[in-house]
């Protein structure tokens, strides 16, 4: 699945594929683009992979003779390899590797997952949470949907569904009244978008409206002060396309 995502971003470098093939578990942090001092800082990501047989010595040896890669000192004082051509930074040891488009040791203030996240994501192959609603609200503005999501967090997890995959979203709101209000608005939006929403999606999820249709393909459910949304069954290709397209919500 990760290879499908990389293909959509044209990240087909041998280094990235080697990293993925040898990775047992990975944690990814995505940072939205920010304006600082009048200039725009590009969106950043940091991926930390855990494996057992990363070829740290071999890669360092090959990078040493490759003019596309050079060694740079991190803000932490540690050294890593950087390829400006591919916009990739890499730090690798035998059992751990960091990949980023900036300093691979850059970590913002510690962030704790919502308390329910561990329980919610159990059994999933991919899980994530979002506590800053501004990217979602901006995406809703782009499609002229006058909704402000009154959420403290959105949790998402991908679970096996027969031969396909299904995404479950939990929208955590402060009160039951806010959850019911959001349910009413989304139910109206669902009715407006009705027609073909329950179909199994292919790989053509391309924008905000397609993503909204996907979210509302099944009737939203209430669980206390939480709104629960589930996707229809998704093929591996469709899921990879959706993960790649989600970067639009970080703009």
URJOMO-V346964 format. One record per residue. RES is the residue in three letters. OMEGA is omega in whole degrees, -180 to 180 (NA if undefined). Layout:
RES_OMEGA, RES_OMEGA
//
This chain:
UNK_179, UNK_177, UNK_177, UNK_179, UNK_-180, UNK_-180, UNK_-180, UNK_177, UNK_-178, UNK_176, UNK_-175, UNK_-177, UNK_-179, UNK_-180, UNK_-179, UNK_-179, UNK_177, UNK_179, UNK_-177, UNK_-178, UNK_-177, UNK_-176, UNK_177, UNK_-176, UNK_-179, UNK_175, UNK_-177, UNK_173, UNK_178, UNK_-177, UNK_-178, UNK_176, UNK_-179, UNK_175, UNK_-177, UNK_179, UNK_179, UNK_179, UNK_-179, UNK_176, UNK_-179, UNK_178, UNK_-179, UNK_170, UNK_176, UNK_179, UNK_177, UNK_-179, UNK_179, UNK_179, UNK_-177, UNK_-173, UNK_177, UNK_-178, UNK_-174, UNK_-178, UNK_-179, UNK_-180, UNK_179, UNK_179, UNK_-178, UNK_179, UNK_-178, UNK_-178, UNK_-179, UNK_-177, UNK_179, UNK_-178, UNK_174, UNK_-176, UNK_-177, UNK_177, UNK_179, UNK_174, UNK_178, UNK_-177, UNK_179, UNK_-179, UNK_180, UNK_179, UNK_-177, UNK_174, UNK_178, UNK_-180, UNK_-179, UNK_-178, UNK_-177, UNK_172, UNK_-174, UNK_169, UNK_-175, UNK_171, UNK_-177, UNK_-174, UNK_-178, UNK_179, UNK_176, UNK_174, UNK_180, UNK_171, UNK_176, UNK_176, UNK_-176, UNK_176, UNK_-179, UNK_178, UNK_178, UNK_-179, UNK_-178, UNK_-180, UNK_179, UNK_176, UNK_175, UNK_-173, UNK_-176, UNK_-171, UNK_-178, UNK_179, UNK_-177, UNK_-173, UNK_-178, UNK_180, UNK_-180, UNK_176, UNK_177, UNK_178, UNK_-178, UNK_173, UNK_-179, UNK_179, UNK_177, UNK_-174, UNK_-174, UNK_178, UNK_179, UNK_-179, UNK_177, UNK_178, UNK_178, UNK_177, UNK_-178, UNK_179, UNK_175, UNK_176, UNK_-173, UNK_180, UNK_169, UNK_-176, UNK_-178, UNK_-173, UNK_172, UNK_178, UNK_170, UNK_178, UNK_179, UNK_177, UNK_179, UNK_-179, UNK_174, UNK_179, UNK_-173, UNK_-180, UNK_-178, UNK_-178, UNK_178, UNK_179, UNK_175, UNK_177, UNK_171, UNK_179, UNK_-176, UNK_179, UNK_-177, UNK_-175, UNK_177, UNK_-180, UNK_179, UNK_177, UNK_179, UNK_178, UNK_179, UNK_177, UNK_-179, UNK_-179, UNK_-179, UNK_177, UNK_177, UNK_178, UNK_179, UNK_178, UNK_180, UNK_-178, UNK_-174, UNK_-179, UNK_178, UNK_-176, UNK_-176, UNK_-180, UNK_172, UNK_-173, UNK_174, UNK_-176, UNK_-173, UNK_175, UNK_-166, UNK_-175, UNK_-176, UNK_-176, UNK_177, UNK_-179, UNK_178, UNK_177, UNK_179, UNK_-179, UNK_-175, UNK_-179, UNK_175, UNK_180, UNK_176, UNK_-180, UNK_178, UNK_174, UNK_-175, UNK_178, UNK_-177, UNK_174, UNK_-177, UNK_179, UNK_178, UNK_179, UNK_168, UNK_176, UNK_-179, UNK_173, UNK_179, UNK_179, UNK_180, UNK_179, UNK_178, UNK_178, UNK_179, UNK_179, UNK_178, UNK_-177, UNK_-178, UNK_179, UNK_179, UNK_-178, UNK_177, UNK_-179, UNK_NA
//
